[in-house]
C-alpha cells in the first residue's frame, strides 16, 4: 500500500504518479520545472508551485526535469473534510472560491504560486517526516491534522495577499502595443516582467488573450517594421536587420522570406518599382 505522504523517486523516464485515485494529493515543487498530466490536460509547474488534486478521475503522471526536487503528499478524504470543516468551508474567503471553482467545477486541481516561501516548505517537510516516522498513535494523527490545517491556512493567507496586490490582466491591445513599442529589444522575459508575470504564465496569458504565441507576435512586428524600411529608405539590408532587432543578418533574411514570402532584396525591388511608378522618392 502506498504511503499517504512521502518524497517519491522518479522512474527512469522522469515520471512519477502525481495523484491518488482515493486521496487528495498535494504536490509541491521545491526546485526545477515539471508538468502534471491529468488525463488530456497538462498543468505547467515551476519552482514554488503547489498543486492540489482531488480524488477520482483518470490516472495522472508528473514529469520533472532531472534537477527537480519535490514533495508529494496524499491526504485521505476523511482527514481533508475534517480539516476543511474546521477552517469553515462555507465561509466566504479566497481559498473557498478557488477550492470550489477549481476542484469541483473547472476540474480536478488548483495551483498556487508560492515561490520563495520557506515557511510553507518547512511545514510540508514536517508533514512528510511525521508520516514517514509515524507510530500510528493518536498524537501523530492529531499532529498531521494540525500540519495540514497550517498548510491550508497559509494558502488562504497567501491567496488573499495575491488578490489584493495582483495586477489586472493586460488586454490584447496592451500586449500588442508593448511589443510594437519595444520590438527591437523585447523578449518574453522582459515583457513578462513589465506586466508583472513570470515568463511561463505570461506566455500562457498571451496565447489566451491574443490567440497567438508571444514569439509569433514579436516576429510579425519586426517584419512589419522591416518592410517599412525596405520600401521607404536606403538603409542596407544588413542595417535593417540590426535596426529591427536581429543580431544575425542571415537569420533575418531567412525569417523575412518565411514570413513575407520573398527575400528582402526582392521585396525592396518590388516596392521600388511601385514607388517609381508613382513618382515616389526614398528618404
Secondary structure as UniProt FT lines:
FT   STRAND          5..6
FT   TURN            12..13
FT   STRAND          15..17
FT   STRAND          23..31
FT   STRAND          34..38
FT   TURN            39..40
FT   STRAND          41..45
FT   TURN            47..48
FT   STRAND          49..53
FT   STRAND          60..64
FT   TURN            66..67
FT   STRAND          69..76
FT   HELIX           77..87
FT   TURN            89..90
FT   HELIX           94..98
FT   HELIX           99..105
FT   STRAND          109..113
FT   TURN            115..116
FT   HELIX           118..132
FT   HELIX           138..165
FT   HELIX           172..181
FT   TURN            182..185
FT   HELIX           188..194
FT   TURN            195..196
FT   HELIX           199..210
FT   HELIX           214..232
FT   HELIX           237..243
FT   TURN            244..245
FT   HELIX           249..260
FT   HELIX           264..277
FT   TURN            278..279
//
